[in-house]
Amino acid sequence: MLFNLIDLLTRPEEYVCVWRDGKLYVEPVAATSATNIESTQQTSKEADERIAA
């Protein structure tokens, strides 16, 4: 755990804070980007379904 904290403090540009489900998470930037892409794809799919209905 100490190693993770040292890594975070020495390379802050590679991490991002995310507020999710009432909790604050620190995640690698790449993981957050993947989550955002999935969320955007789901939202787009839901919008397409509403338009088709």
N, C-alpha and C positions, 0 to 999 in steps of 0.2 A: 504494500500500500504506500509506503514511503517513496518507493521508486516511482510509482504512478504520479505522486504529487510533485516530485522533482521534475519528472518529464513534462508535466503540465506547466510548471513555472518556467522551464527553460525553452519551451516551444509553444507559447500561448496562441500563435496564429494557426495552429493545427487543431484547436479545440473550440467548441462553441457551447454555450449554456442554453439549455432547452427547458422550458416550463411545460410539463405534461402531467396531467392527472393530479394537479395540486402539489407536485414535487419538482424540484430543480435538479436537472441532470447535466453532467458535463460529458460531452461525447466528442469523438473525433469528427472533424468537419465532413469527411467522406460519408460517414454513417448518417449524419444529419441530412446531407444532400440526397442520399438514397431514400430516406424516409419522406422527404419533401416531394420527390418525384412520384413515389407511390401514392401519396396523398393527393397530388395534383391529378394523377391518372384516375383515381377513384372518383374525384369530384367531377372530372370531365365525363366519365362514364355515366354517372348519375344524371348529369345535365342532358346527355344524349338520350337517355331513357325517358326523361320527362318530355323532351321535344317530340319523341316518337309516339308518345301516348296520346 
